[in-house]
Amino acid sequence: MIPLKELPVCKEFHTLETAWNKTNNFALKAPTGSGKSIGLPWSINDKELCSGQILVVQPRRIAAISLARVLSEALGSEIGEEVGYHIRFENKSSKYSRIIYVTDGILLGLLASDSSLSRVGLVIFDEFHERSLNNDASLALVKKIQQNQRQDLKILITSATIELDKISNFLPNCKRLTISGRTYPVEIIHKSRDIKLSLFKQVETEARRVMKNWPGDLLIFTDGASNISKIVREIQKQKWSKGILVYRLFGDMPLSEQEMVIEPKKSRKIVVATNIAETSLTIPGIRIVIDSGIAKIFNFDSNREINTLLPEKICRSSADQRSGRAGRTSPGVCIRLWSELDHRERPKFIEAEIHRLDLSELFLTLLSRGLKPEKLEWYESPSNASWDKARKQLQVLGLVDHQDVVNETGRLISKIPLHPKLGVALYQAAGQDCLSELALILSISEGRNPVNREYVGSYDKDSKSRKSDFDIMMAAYYDAKKSNFCT
């Protein structure tokens, strides 16, 4: 890693420093490769501009961990000392930590346990363009704290694609800043999907070609662990890939395996990843990108009436983020497996989760904290119909009354990080001694049904007598476990 002072954002930090004491709200636009995720918190802390802790909110766990470790190493300290991170199930920070990288879900939890963020002096919402539901809710709550309790609390919103005018209209007296980056040119090549080939074979064919014709390491974007594994197997069985390291990278991998991917290697490597590698995370050596143009994105499944991950075409800004991975340290190339016409027809930005997801879980969380969701100041307000739908569902589930008062069961369910409908199911299962079975069913069915009914009878002789799809799912799971099946 280059010295911290040499990061583009640190070289231009004087623009932020000059405005620091004039306002408490900032919006900063800085391109991929500017070093904003580590350079900004380090510079603010190094110049002693902030008396409290600095929270840096990241959309993904691996980004929070990676950034904390990179900054700790640069400062010559142990993780959890001056710099730490806090993600679900793991807290590597202390009261002595000056800079703490957190996920948006953790920040929402911290706001529940410390309603004034008493130890915090600055909250940085990094990669804000991703616009998760937790991020929007956290920003609304932090703004409320700033207005009503902590006039000294500072807010800094950063992104490579941030809409500065919109942010400055939302945050009072917001200072808008733009910082240049150090990115290199990336050649974009569009190649339409070949319907004669599977995605896995087309990706392998392109990988073979680019690894022969371009220097550097290769990053391949696709959707989900299953497709990642299929692409990895397709590449590894080819003679041309001998001697090349091939890695998987997705959110549910053990953190130790994720960390292996971002460690510098002497051999050339190929990383097959989900959109986890789209922002914040820097994988050394990447000069080539192959982009399938697909990602699993949280959406509302109208058939099951729950929020779930579904495969979708990515937007143009996400495509730009992905191609930018190839230009971090030198000129690169990006192969997009869709046509230029398809690209032009894609939206520039993805619609924020607050407009496309069911809001029942968020509604219950806020009510349980004594807050009226409709009364908060949102960066983008949900429709009244969305709030009404959430309210009605919570009433049907018996968690709130018609005056929006949360009962004891509702308060318990609000602490479970699940859609209230699923939380109620777990609550009832606990009382009927089948909690582990239902938890397994919910885990299996989180995405689309993994069992193809057309072929069930060929491997499950008891399928006709099974009472439901859930029964079949469990049978398939136990069979897969017995045979040590892996995607």
C-alpha positions in Angstrom: 0.0 0.0 0.0 1.2 3.5 -0.8 1.8 5.9 2.2 -1.4 7.4 3.6 -0.3 10.9 2.8 0.0 10.0 -0.8 -3.6 9.0 -1.3 -5.5 11.5 -3.5 -8.1 12.2 -0.9 -5.3 13.1 1.6 -3.5 15.3 -0.8 -6.7 17.4 -1.2 -7.9 17.1 2.4 -7.3 20.8 3.0 -10.6 21.5 1.2 -12.5 19.6 3.9 -10.3 20.9 6.7 -10.9 24.5 5.8 -14.7 24.0 6.1 -14.6 21.7 9.2 -15.5 24.3 11.8 -18.0 26.1 9.6 -20.6 23.3 9.5 -21.4 19.8 10.8 -22.6 18.3 7.6 -20.5 17.3 4.5 -21.1 15.6 1.2 -18.0 14.4 -0.6 -17.8 13.0 -4.1 -14.6 11.1 -4.9 -14.0 8.4 -7.6 -12.9 4.9 -7.2 -9.3 4.7 -6.2 -9.2 8.1 -4.3 -8.7 6.4 -1.0 -11.6 8.0 0.7 -12.6 5.0 2.8 -9.3 5.0 4.7 -7.8 8.4 3.9 -10.7 10.5 5.2 -11.1 9.0 8.7 -7.3 8.8 9.1 -6.8 12.5 8.1 -9.6 13.7 10.4 -8.2 11.7 13.3 -4.5 12.6 12.5 -5.3 16.3 12.5 -7.3 15.9 15.7 -10.4 17.5 14.2 -12.8 15.1 15.9 -13.0 14.7 19.7 -15.2 11.6 19.7 -15.0 8.3 17.9 -15.3 8.2 14.1 -17.8 5.6 12.8 -17.3 4.6 9.1 -20.4 2.9 7.9 -19.8 0.2 5.2 -22.5 -1.7 3.2 -20.7 -5.1 3.5 -18.9 -7.0 6.3 -15.8 -7.9 4.3 -15.3 -4.2 3.4 -15.5 -3.2 7.0 -12.9 -5.8 8.1 -10.6 -5.2 5.1 -10.5 -1.4 5.5 -9.9 -1.7 9.3 -7.0 -4.0 8.8 -5.4 -2.0 6.0 -5.5 1.2 8.1 -4.3 -0.6 11.2 -1.3 -2.1 9.3 -0.5 1.3 7.8 -0.5 2.8 11.3 1.5 0.0 12.8 -1.1 -0.9 15.4 -3.1 -4.0 16.2 -6.7 -4.3 15.1 -9.0 -3.2 17.9 -6.6 -0.6 19.2 -6.6 2.8 17.4 -8.7 1.3 14.5 -11.3 -1.4 14.9 -14.4 -2.9 13.2 -17.8 -4.1 14.4 -19.8 -6.5 12.3 -22.6 -8.9 13.1 -21.3 -11.6 15.6 -17.8 -10.0 15.8 -16.7 -6.8 17.6 -13.0 -6.0 17.2 -13.1 -2.5 18.7 -12.8 -1.0 22.2 -13.6 2.2 24.0 -10.1 3.3 23.1 -10.6 2.9 19.3 -10.6 6.2 17.5 -11.9 4.9 14.1 -14.4 2.0 13.9 -15.7 0.5 10.7 -19.2 -0.8 11.1 -21.9 -2.3 8.9 -25.2 -0.4 8.5 -27.0 -3.0 10.6 -24.6 -2.6 13.4 -25.1 1.2 13.4 -28.9 0.7 13.6 -28.3 -1.5 16.7 -25.9 1.1 18.2 -28.6 3.7 17.8 -30.9 1.5 19.9 -28.4 1.0 22.7 -27.1 4.5 22.8 -29.7 6.9 21.5 -27.4 9.9 21.5 -24.2 8.2 20.2 -22.5 9.7 23.2 -19.0 8.5 22.3 -19.2 9.4 18.7 -18.0 12.6 17.1 -18.4 11.8 13.4 -20.5 9.3 11.4 -19.2 8.7 7.8 -21.7 7.1 5.5 -19.4 5.5 2.9 -20.6 4.2 -0.4 -23.9 5.9 0.2 -25.1 5.3 -3.3 -26.0 1.7 -2.4 -28.9 3.0 -0.4 -29.8 0.0 1.8 -32.8 0.2 4.0 -30.7 0.2 7.2 -28.5 3.0 5.8 -31.4 5.2 5.1 -32.9 4.5 8.5 -29.6 5.2 10.2 -29.1 8.5 8.4 -32.6 9.6 9.4 -31.9 8.7 13.1 -28.4 10.3 13.1 -29.9 13.5 11.6 -32.6 13.5 14.3 -29.9 13.1 17.1 -27.9 16.0 15.5 -30.9 18.3 15.4 -32.4 17.4 18.9 -29.6 16.2 21.1 -26.1 16.6 19.6 -25.5 19.8 17.7 -21.8 18.9 17.8 -22.3 15.6 16.0 -20.9 15.7 12.4 -22.2 13.8 9.4 -20.1 13.0 6.3 -21.7 11.3 3.3 -19.3 9.9 0.6 -19.6 8.1 -2.7 -18.2 7.9 -6.2 -21.7 8.6 -7.6 -23.3 10.8 -5.0 -25.9 13.4 -6.0 -24.4 16.4 -4.2 -27.4 18.8 -4.7 -29.8 16.2 -3.3 -27.7 15.6 -0.2 -27.1 19.3 0.5 -30.9 19.8 0.3 -31.4 17.1 2.9 -28.6 18.0 5.4 -28.7 21.6 6.8 -25.9 23.9 5.8 -24.1 21.0 4.0 -20.7 21.6 2.5 -20.3 20.0 -0.9 -16.9 18.7 -1.9 -15.5 17.0 -4.9 -12.1 15.3 -4.9 -10.2 13.9 -7.9 -9.0 10.4 -8.0 -6.0 8.5 -9.4 -7.8 6.0 -11.6 -6.4 4.8 -14.9 -8.2 4.3 -18.3 -10.2 1.2 -18.7 -11.1 -0.2 -22.1 -14.8 -1.3 -22.2 -15.7 -4.1 -24.6 -19.3 -5.2 -25.0 -20.0 -8.8 -26.0 -23.6 -10.0 -26.1 -24.5 -13.3 -24.4 -23.9 -16.3 -26.7 -27.2 -18.3 -26.5 -25.3 -21.3 -27.8 -23.1 -21.4 -24.7 -23.9 -21.5 -21.0 -22.9 -18.5 -19.0 -20.2 -20.6 -17.4 -18.7 -21.7 -20.7 -18.8 -18.2 -22.2 -17.1 -16.7 -19.1 -14.4 -19.4 -19.3 -13.8 -18.7 -23.0 -13.4 -15.0 -22.3 -11.2 -15.7 -19.3 -8.9 -17.8 -21.4 -8.6 -15.1 -24.1 -8.0 -12.1 -21.7 -5.5 -14.0 -19.5 -3.5 -14.7 -22.7 -3.7 -11.2 -24.2 -3.7 -8.9 -21.1 -1.3 -8.7 -18.1 -2.5 -8.7 -14.5 -5.1 -10.6 -12.5 -8.8 -11.2 -13.5 -11.9 -10.3 -11.5 -15.2 -12.0 -12.7 -18.6 -10.7 -11.5 -21.6 -13.0 -11.4 -24.6 -13.6 -9.1 -24.5 -16.0 -6.2 -22.4 -18.7 -4.7 -23.8 -21.5 -7.0 -22.9 -19.7 -10.2 -19.5 -18.7 -8.8 -18.7 -22.4 -8.1 -19.8 -23.4 -11.6 -17.6 -20.9 -13.2 -14.6 -21.8 -11.0 -15.0 -25.5 -11.9 -15.3 -24.7 -15.6 -12.0 -22.7 -15.4 -10.1 -25.1 -13.2 -10.7 -28.1 -15.5 -9.0 -26.3 -18.4 -5.4 -26.8 -19.2 -4.7 -23.1 -19.7 -5.6 -22.4 -16.0 -2.8 -24.6 -14.6 -0.6 -22.5 -12.3 -3.2 -19.8 -12.0 -4.8 -19.3 -8.5 -8.6 -19.3 -8.7 -10.7 -17.9 -5.8 -14.3 -17.6 -4.9 -15.6 -14.5 -3.2 -19.1 -14.1 -1.8 -20.7 -12.8 1.4 -21.4 -16.1 3.2 -17.9 -17.4 2.9 -15.9 -17.8 6.1 -14.1 -14.5 6.8 -10.7 -16.3 6.8 -11.3 -17.5 3.2 -12.5 -14.0 2.1 -9.3 -12.5 3.6 -7.2 -14.9 1.5 -8.5 -13.4 -1.7 -7.4 -9.8 -0.9 -3.9 -10.8 0.2 -1.2 -10.1 -2.4 0.0 -13.1 -4.3 3.1 -13.9 -6.4 1.2 -16.0 -9.0 -1.5 -14.7 -11.3 -5.0 -15.1 -10.0 -8.6 -15.2 -11.0 -11.3 -14.1 -8.5 -14.9 -15.0 -9.2 -17.1 -12.8 -7.1 -20.5 -11.4 -6.4 -21.2 -7.6 -6.1 -19.3 -7.9 -2.7 -16.2 -6.8 -4.7 -18.0 -3.9 -6.4 -17.0 -1.1 -4.0 -14.7 -0.3 -1.0 -12.9 -3.6 -1.3 -9.5 -3.5 -3.1 -8.1 -6.7 -4.5 -4.4 -6.2 -5.4 -3.3 -6.9 -9.0 -6.7 -6.7 -10.8 -6.3 -5.3 -14.3 -9.0 -7.3 -16.1 -12.7 -7.5 -15.4 -15.3 -9.8 -16.9 -18.8 -8.7 -16.0 -21.9 -10.9 -16.4 -24.1 -7.9 -15.7 -26.2 -9.7 -13.2 -26.4 -9.4 -9.4 -28.6 -10.8 -6.6 -30.4 -7.8 -5.2 -32.8 -7.5 -2.4 -36.4 -7.2 -3.7 -39.9 -7.8 -2.6 -41.1 -11.3 -3.7 -44.8 -10.7 -4.3 -45.5 -14.5 -4.4 -44.2 -15.1 -0.9 -44.7 -11.5 0.4 -41.2 -11.3 1.9 -38.0 -9.5 1.0 -35.4 -11.8 -0.6 -32.4 -11.8 -2.9 -33.4 -12.2 -6.5 -31.1 -12.1 -9.7 -31.5 -8.9 -11.7 -29.6 -6.9 -14.3 -27.3 -4.3 -12.7 -27.7 -0.6 -13.3 -25.2 1.5 -15.3 -23.6 3.0 -12.2 -22.9 -0.5 -10.8 -21.4 -1.4 -14.2 -19.1 1.6 -13.9 -18.1 0.6 -10.4 -17.2 -2.9 -11.6 -15.2 -1.7 -14.6 -13.3 0.7 -12.3 -11.9 -2.2 -10.4 -9.6 -2.8 -13.5 -8.2 0.7 -13.3 -7.1 1.0 -9.7 -3.3 0.7 -10.3 -2.8 0.8 -14.1 -4.7 0.8 -17.4 -7.1 -2.2 -17.7 -9.9 -3.8 -19.7 -13.5 -4.7 -18.9 -15.5 -7.3 -20.9 -19.3 -6.8 -20.5 -21.4 -9.7 -21.4 -24.3 -7.6 -22.7 -24.8 -5.3 -25.7 -24.3 -1.6 -25.9 -28.0 -1.2 -26.6 -28.8 -3.2 -23.5 -26.4 -1.0 -21.5 -28.1 2.2 -22.7 -31.5 0.9 -21.7 -30.5 0.1 -18.2 -31.3 2.7 -15.5 -28.4 4.9 -14.3 -29.0 4.0 -10.6 -30.8 1.2 -8.8 -34.0 2.2 -7.0 -33.3 2.6 -3.3 -34.5 -0.3 -1.1 -36.8 2.0 0.8 -39.0 2.2 -2.4 -38.9 -1.5 -3.4 -38.9 -3.5 -0.2 -41.6 -4.4 2.3 -41.2 -2.1 5.3 -42.7 -4.2 8.0 -39.5 -5.1 9.7 -38.2 -1.5 9.7 -41.7 -0.2 10.8 -41.7 -2.6 13.8 -38.1 -1.8 14.7 -38.8 2.0 14.8 -42.1 1.6 16.7 -40.4 -0.6 19.3 -38.0 2.3 20.0 -40.8 4.7 20.5 -40.5 6.4 17.1 -43.2 7.2 14.5 -41.7 6.2 11.2 -43.8 8.7 9.2 -42.5 11.5 11.4 -38.8 11.0 10.7 -37.1 13.1 8.1 -36.1 10.6 5.3 -33.6 11.2 2.6 -36.3 9.8 0.3 -39.7 9.3 2.0 -41.5 6.0 1.4 -45.1 6.3 0.1 -48.0 6.4 2.5 -49.2 3.2 0.9 -45.9 1.5 1.9 -46.3 2.5 5.5 -49.9 1.6 5.6 -49.2 -1.9 4.2 -46.5 -2.4 6.8 -48.8 -1.3 9.6 -51.6 -3.5 8.4 -49.3 -6.6 8.2 -48.1 -6.0 11.8 -51.6 -5.7 13.0 -52.6 -9.0 11.3 -49.6 -10.7 12.9 -50.8 -9.5 16.3 -47.7 -7.5 17.0 -49.1 -3.9 17.2 -52.6 -2.5 17.8 -54.5 0.1 15.9 -52.7 3.0 17.8 -49.3 1.6 16.7 -48.5 0.4 20.2 -46.2 -2.6 20.2 -47.1 -5.5 22.5 -44.6 -7.7 24.3 -44.5 -10.3 21.5 -43.9 -7.5 19.0 -40.9 -6.2 21.1 -39.4 -9.7 21.2 -39.9 -10.2 17.4 -38.4 -6.8 16.7 -35.0 -8.1 18.1 -34.9 -10.9 15.6 -33.2 -9.8 12.3 -36.0 -11.3 10.1 -39.1 -10.2 8.4 -41.8 -10.1 11.2 -43.8 -12.9 9.4 -40.8 -15.2 9.7 -40.0 -14.0 13.2 -43.6 -14.9 14.4 -43.1 -18.4 12.8 -39.9 -18.9 14.8 -41.6 -17.7 17.9 -44.4 -20.1 17.5 -42.1 -22.9 16.6 -40.2 -22.4 19.8 -43.4 -23.1 21.7 -44.1 -26.3 19.8 -40.6 -27.8 20.1 -39.7 -27.6 16.4 -37.5 -24.4 16.4 -34.4 -26.1 14.8 -36.5 -27.7 12.0 -38.2 -24.4 11.1 -35.0 -22.4 11.3 -33.6 -24.9 8.8 -36.6 -24.5 6.5 -36.4 -20.8 6.6 -32.7 -20.9 5.8 -33.2 -23.2 2.8 -36.1 -21.2 1.4 -34.5 -17.8 1.8 -34.0 -17.6 -2.0 -35.9 -19.4 -4.7 -36.9 -23.1 -4.0 -33.7 -25.0 -4.5 -35.6 -28.2 -5.3 -36.8 -28.9 -8.8 -40.1 -30.7 -8.5 -39.7 -32.2 -11.9 -36.9 -34.4 -10.7 -37.9 -35.1 -7.1 -39.4 -38.5 -7.8 -36.2 -39.8 -9.3 -34.2 -39.5 -6.1 -36.9 -39.3 -3.4 -39.1 -42.4 -3.3 -41.3 -40.9 -0.6 -41.9 -37.6 -2.4 -45.6 -38.4 -3.2 -46.4 -39.0 0.5 -44.6 -35.8 1.7 -47.0 -33.2 3.1 -45.5 -30.0 1.6 -42.6 -28.5 -0.3 -40.9 -27.8 3.0 -40.9 -31.5 3.8 -39.2 -32.1 0.4 -36.7 -29.4 1.1 -35.7 -30.9 4.4 -35.4 -34.3 2.8 -33.2 -32.9 0.1 -31.0 -31.1 2.6 -30.4 -34.1 4.7 -29.6 -36.2 1.6 -27.1 -33.5 0.5 -25.6 -33.3 3.9 -25.2 -37.1 4.0 -23.4 -37.1 0.7 -21.2 -34.1 1.6 -22.7 -32.2 -1.4 -21.2 -28.8 -2.1 -22.3 -26.3 -4.8 
